[in-house]
Structure formats: structure tokens, C-alpha cells
Amino acid sequence: MRSITGIREQGTGNGSPPPLEAAKLAYENSEFLNSADGRLIRIVAEYMEPLARFRREQIQDTVVFFGSARFRGREEAGHALELLENTGSTQAAPSHEQPAKPLEIAAGQATDLQIKRAVAAVEMARYYEDARRLSGLLTSWAKTIPSRRARFVVTSGGGPGIMEAANRGAYEAGGKTMGLNIVLPFEQRPNPYVTPSLNYFFMRKLWFAYLAKALVVFPGGFGTLDEMFEILTLAQTHKLAKKITVVIYGSEYWKKVFNLEALVDTGSISPKDIELFQFADSPEQAFELLRKGLTENYLAAETATGALSESQSAQLDPELMAELSLEDFLGPEMAKTKK
């Protein structure tokens, strides 16, 4: 006979049964927590644990960067660009899929695919450096905003490529930067610039959408398109009770990828839906759009409504604050949804 969480299986009636093993506490029972019956607990944990981290890091809101993870950036040392096998993978793609080297092109040994990849690799390296610079500009400005909590924290998916560039720029500017990383079937790890990184998938989209006051979309693939159109749909349908500034970076790239005018012409979207985002083609232009949107939509409004200053908050009635912990007071600013 054996015991399962303190329940004895039916015995034979012959002699005394052996003593039962002590049942595990439910929250220490990994078999239960990882089972189908424990799914609800895992879902709640994927909401509460990141929320506790945002509170601990005193992050009020974010600016999210999306973009391709498939290329590594061009380092100052001149390392060769290398195409990755899968989105977020640490493994290089096969040699026949790698960008052609100049000598291979000159010798006529490069395939059409390799030549196209070589041209694209140079372009993607430029976007990496642009994302890095834009993130640095944004973070340097955000650090000057008087606030108890960190404002407009650069946040990405936490992986390589454009995500790494965004986190890197914020890190180099001396600011906090978040990575909402995920575990993938192929080898993937957070980039080294995130502080801290989260490893959740189920609630990942919620944290992207509900803390973000602005979105920057760099050239990318399916994942980037998915995240971009999800945010645009929430804005279009007014499901988020906030204004969100959306900057799509690299107009030449994106206008080749999709034709939004065709959607307007066919009536699939309203002409006003085009106003949900703006194109930018330089870090400085993108930064000005972000600063303008964030100031008009949030900073100016906070000033106009008399947001508490440091001196005012120090004079708060102790009885008013008695039921609030410091973590509650410094928690992230979650967007409300509209019914």
C-alpha cells in the first residue's frame, strides 16, 4: 500500500498497515502545483510575483520597445554580424543562411539569399544602434523628472537584438530597465542589461500593455507584428483608459511590410486609425515624439491636477497612510480598462 497526500489506498485487511508518510503542505507540493489542478495558482502567481517586483523596484510606468531578436548588434570591436537560428536563440543559423562576406561576394561564391542577408544585416545593425541611442536619450530625460518612483522605464522582451539594444541604452544612461523574458524550446536567456528580468509568458502581454505609457516599434518579424497590432487594437477599441504614444521606427521598412492605406481604402479600418501612431526615422525624431506625447498626456496633466510634490507627500496624514504599506504606495501605475 502507498499513501497519497495523507489518503490511504484500500487495504487487504491482513494485519496492521504501515504508518502513513506525512502529507506535504499544498504550497510545497510541486507535483500538485505543476498539475492541471494547480493551474489557477500558477496563473495568480504569474500576476502577483511580477507585481511584487515592480513594487520593490519602485517602477511607476514604462516605455516598451519591440523589434527583431534575430540579429546581433555591431560591436565597436567590429565583430562579424551573425544571423541567429531562431528568435531569441543563442545558436547561429546554418552557414548557408548567414549573411555573405565581402570576399564571398567578390568571388561569386555567395547565394542570392546570402547577399540579401548581408544587405539586411547592415541595415539591422543600424537599427540596433538607433534603438540603443533612443533608449539612452529617453532614460536620461526620464531621470530628470521629479518623482518618488522611476518614470517611463525602458522595457523590452529581454532577449537579444533590438531588445538588447533598448535595455543596453538605458543601462548605459544609468537608469533602470526591465526585461519581460520568456522560456523558449530553444536555448534563450535574458540579455545582460536588464535590471531585473522576469520569466513569464502567460501574463507577459498584460505587463507590456498595462504599465506602458508609450510604445516604440523597431523593424521585426511575427512577434513584433503581434505585439504592435495588439496594442494598436487596444487603443483603437478604447479598451485601455489611457493615451499611449506609439512610434513606429523605420518608415521605409514598415511601408514595405504592410500597406495601411489599403486597409483604409477597403474600409477595414477608419482613416482616423492611422493617427494612432507616428513614424520616425532617427533617434532624435523619435525621442521628440515620445517626450511630446508623454509630457502632454501625463506630465502636464499631473502638474495641472496638483500631483503631490516631495514636500507635500512628507506632510501626509499618518492615519490616512496607516492601512497602506510602503510597497502599496510605491506600486506600479496600472492602466484601467473600459467596459
N, C-alpha and C positions, 0 to 999 in steps of 0.2 A: 504494500500500500504506500501511497505518497500523499503529501499534503500540498494544497494549492491555496495560498493566501488564507491559511487557517481553516480550510474546509477539508474534512477527511472524506476520502472516497469510501464507497460502500465496502465494508469488511466481510470476512468469511464467517465470523462468529467463533473462530477457534482461538482461544487464548486471549491474552491482553494485547492490545495494539501498541506499537512503539510510540513514544512521545512525538507530538507534532513539533515541527520546526516553527519558530516564531515568525509570524507573518510580517512582511515589510510594510513600513508606512507607505501609504499610497504615493506620496510625492517623492519617495526614494525608490519606487518600483519602476525601473527603466523599461521592463517588459510591458507594463501597463501604459506608461507614458508614451511609448513608441507604437502602441497598438492603435487600431481603428477607434476603440473606445476612448482613448486618450487624446483624440484629435482636437476636441474643443479646448482642452487645456493647453495644447501646443499653440493653437491659434491665439488664445488670450496672451500667452507668454510672448509671442512674437509681436504683440502690441505693447505690452507693459515693459518688457526689458529694454527695447529701444527708447521708449518714453523716459524711463529712468536715466538712460544715458544722456539724452538731450537735456534733462533737468540738471544732471550732475555737471555737464559741460557748460551749462548756462547759455544755451543757444535759443534765441528768440525766433529767428526765421532764417530762411536760406535763399540762395540763388542757385538753381540747378543747371549744370552743364551736361548736355548729351552729345555724343559723337562717336565716331568709329573707334573700335578697340583693336582693329586688325593690323595696324601698323605701329611700329616703334618710332619714337621721335629721333630726329637727327641730333646727336650729341655734339658738343663742342669739339670733342676729340676726333670727329669725323668718322665714327663707326658706320659701317655699311647698313643701309636700311634692309629690313628683313620682314617678309610677309609671314604672319602667324597662321598656323594651321586652322584654328577655329577662333571665333570671337572670344577673347579673353584667355586663350590658350598660351602656355609658356613654350610650346613646341613649335618649331619652324615648319612651314609648309614644305612639300617636296621641292626639289631643285627646279623641276620644270615649271613650277608655279611662281618661282621667285623672280623679282624684277631683274631684267638683263643688266649686265655690267657693261661699261663703255667698250671694253676690249671685245666682248662677245658680239656687240652690235657692229663694231668695225670689221670684225672677221666674218660677219654674216652667219654667225652661229646661233643667234637669238631667234626664238619663235615670235610670231605676232603677239601672242599672249604675254610673253616676257617683255617685249618692247612696250606694250600698253601698260604693263605693271610698273615698268621703270618710270614712265612719264607720271603715272598716278602716284608713285611713291614719293617723287619730288614734291608734287602738289600737296600730298598728305603731310609731309614734313613741314611745309609752310603752315598748314592749319594747326599742327601741333604747337609750333612756336607762337602762333597768333593766340591760341587758347591760353597758353602759358602767360603771355603778356596781358591779355584781357583780365584774366583771373587776378594777376598781381595788381593791376590798376584798380579793380573793384575792391579788393581786400584792403589796399592802402587807404582808399577813401572810406570804406566802412569802419575802419579802426578809428577814424576821427569823429564818428557820431557818438555824442554823449549818451550812454545807456548802461544800465546795470548788466544787461545781457549782451551777448555777441550778436550783432546785426548782420543780415544778408551774408551768412556764412556760405562760402562756395562748397557745393555738394555735387558729387558725381556718383556713378555706379561703382567707383572704387577700383576699377580694373586698369588695364594698360591703355595706350593710345591717347585719344583726346581726353579721356577721363583722368589719366595720369597727368597730362599737361595742365588741366584745370587745378587739380589738387596741388601740383608742384608750384604753380604760380602763386597760389595762396600761401603755401608753406614758405616760399622764398620771401614773401612780403611780410612774414611774421604773424600771420593770422591763423585762426582755427580753420580746419577744412574737414569735411565729412566724406566718407565713402560708404555707400549702401551696397556692399558687396554681396555676391551670391556664390553658392557652391554649384559647380557645373560638372557634368560627367567627365569632361577632360580637365586636365590639370589647370587650375586657375588660382591665383592668390591676389590679395589686395596689393595695390601699388604702395611703395614705401612712404608716400607723402600724406596719407590720410591720418587724421588725429581726431577721433578714433574711427575705426571701421566697424560696420555692422554686417552680419552674415545672414540676412533674412530675405526670403523671396516672397512669401505669402503677403506680407504687409509692405513690401518694398514700394509698390506703386502708391500706397496711401501716404507713406512718408515723403515721397517725392512731391506729391501733389499738395498735401495739406500744410506743409511748412513753407513752401516756395512762394516768394513774392515776385520772382522773375524767372524766366527760363531762357537759356541760350542753347541753340541747336546748331552744332557744327556738322559738317558732312559725315554721313554714316550710312548704315545699311538697315536691315529689317528691324533690329532692336531700337535704333534711333527713330525710325519712322513710327514704330509702335508707340513709343513714349511721347513723341511730339504730337501725333494726332489724338492721343488720349487726352492730353492737356488742352489742346485746341477744342476738342469736343466738349469737355467740361466747361470751358469758357463760353463756347458757342451756345450751350444749353443753359447757361447761368446756374449750373449746379454748385459752383463754388461761389460763396457770397463774399468775393473779394475781387479786386482788379489785379491781373497778373500781366506783367510786361513780357512779351515773347519776342526774342530777337533770333532770327534765322540767319546764320553766318555763312557767307559764301554764295551770293546770288547766282553766279554762273553755274555752280554745281547743282544747286537745288532746282533751278529753272530747266535744267536738262532732265532731272529726275521726275518731276511732276509738273503738270500744266494746270494750275489752278484756274486760269481764265476759262479753260474748257468746262470746268465744273460750274462756273458762273453762267456760261453761255447755255448750258443744258439745264440750268435751274436746279442743279444738285445742291448748290449752296447759294446763299444770298450774297449780292455784291458787297454788303457790309461786313461779311465774314472775312474778307480779305484784310480788313482793318484790325483783325485780332493779332496780327504780328507785323513786324517790320524787318526788312533785310538790312544787313550790314556787311561791309567788305574790308574793314580794317579794325584792329583792336580799339583804336581811339574813337571811331564812329560808334562801335558797339557800346563802348563804355558810356559815351554821352547819352545814348538812348536809354541805357539802364539807369544811369544817375537821374535823368529827367523823369522817367517813369516811377522810380522808387521814391523820389522826392515828392512829386505831385500826388501820387496815390497814397503815400504813407507818412513820410516825414513831415510834410506840410500840414497834413490832417492832424497828426499827433500834436503838433505845436498849437494848432488852432483850437483843439479841444482841451488844451491845458494838461497835456501829459505830465506826470509827476517828474520834477527835477530831483537831483540827488538831495538837495537841501529840504525839499518838501517831503520826500519819502522818509527822511530821517525823523520827521515830526508826526508820523502816522500814529493814531491812537492805538496803544498796546492792546486794548480789549478787542479792537477791530481785527488785529492780526493774530489773536490768541489761537484761533482754530486753524490757522494756516501755517504749514511748515515752510522753512526756507526754500525747500525744493519745489513746493507748490507755487510759491511766489515767483520763483525764477524759472518756471517751466516754459516749454516752447509755446509759441502762439499758434494754436491750431485753427485752421480756417473752418468756418461754419458752412453747412450745406443748406441748399434751398429745397423745399418740398416741391 
